[in-house]
């Protein structure tokens, strides 16, 4: 199960993080909508890529997996708060919370299984 969760997290945060770092038009629009500068959104992208890298490294070193999973959980909870603050509906809030749940499950199962 952990390998499947890791694969999902690596793919999701790898792709989205790189898109934010590259400031593709959709990410520029998202940044503007949430009141972030492109530079701030790139910082979020760097954190996402770092999280994906940590999840990948965590396959070999479990403490790194736990830290990466916790960091990505917090990042996505922050995303959910940002969407709520901008009065976005469930279509924007629920995916952020769902991904936070996946990241938390990854961290917890890694901690449990060692």
C-alpha positions in Angstrom: 0.0 0.0 0.0 2.8 2.4 0.9 4.4 2.1 -2.6 1.0 2.9 -4.2 0.5 6.0 -2.0 4.1 7.0 -2.6 3.6 6.7 -6.4 0.5 8.8 -6.3 2.2 11.5 -4.2 5.4 11.6 -6.3 3.5 11.9 -9.5 1.0 14.5 -8.3 3.4 16.8 -6.5 6.1 16.3 -9.0 3.9 17.4 -11.9 2.1 20.2 -10.0 5.3 21.5 -8.4 7.2 21.7 -11.7 4.2 23.5 -13.3 4.2 26.1 -10.5 8.0 26.5 -10.8 7.6 26.9 -14.6 4.8 29.4 -14.0 2.6 27.9 -16.7 -0.5 30.0 -17.5 -2.9 27.8 -15.4 -0.7 28.2 -12.4 -0.3 32.0 -12.9 -4.1 32.2 -12.9 -4.4 30.0 -9.8 -1.8 32.2 -8.0 -3.7 35.4 -9.0 -7.0 33.9 -7.9 -5.6 33.0 -4.4 -3.9 36.4 -4.0 -0.4 35.0 -4.4 2.4 36.5 -6.4 4.0 34.2 -9.0 7.1 34.2 -6.9 5.2 33.0 -3.9 3.5 30.3 -6.0 6.9 29.2 -7.3 8.0 28.8 -3.6 5.0 26.5 -3.1 6.0 24.6 -6.2 9.5 24.2 -4.8 8.0 22.8 -1.6 5.9 20.4 -3.6 8.9 19.2 -5.5 10.9 18.8 -2.3 8.0 16.8 -0.8 7.8 14.5 -3.9 11.6 14.1 -3.6 11.3 13.3 0.1 8.6 10.7 -0.6 10.8 9.1 -3.2 13.8 9.1 -0.8 11.6 7.8 1.9 11.1 4.5 0.1 14.6 3.8 1.2 14.8 5.8 4.4 11.5 5.7 6.4 12.1 8.8 8.6 12.4 10.9 5.4 9.1 9.5 4.2 7.4 10.4 7.5 8.7 14.0 7.3 7.8 14.4 3.7 4.3 13.0 4.2 3.8 15.4 7.2 5.1 18.4 5.2 2.8 17.6 2.2 -0.2 17.2 4.6 0.4 20.6 6.1 0.9 22.1 2.6 -2.4 20.8 1.4 -4.2 21.8 4.6 -2.9 25.3 3.9 -4.2 25.0 0.3 -7.6 24.1 1.6 -7.6 27.1 4.0 -6.6 29.4 1.1 -9.5 28.1 -1.0 -12.0 28.5 1.9 -10.7 32.0 2.6 -11.4 32.9 -1.1 -14.8 31.5 -0.8 -14.1 28.7 -3.3 -16.6 25.9 -3.2 -16.2 22.2 -2.5 -14.9 21.6 -6.0 -11.6 23.3 -4.9 -11.6 22.6 -1.2 -12.4 18.8 -1.2 -9.5 17.9 -3.6 -7.0 19.7 -1.3 -8.4 17.9 1.7 -8.4 14.6 -0.1 -4.7 14.9 -1.1 -3.9 16.0 2.5 -5.6 12.7 3.6 -3.5 10.7 1.2 -0.3 12.4 2.4 -1.2 11.8 6.0 -2.1 8.2 5.3 1.3 7.7 3.7 3.1 9.3 6.7 1.1 7.2 9.2 1.4 3.9 7.4 5.1 4.5 7.0 5.5 5.3 10.8 3.4 2.3 11.7 5.2 -0.2 9.4 8.6 1.3 9.8 
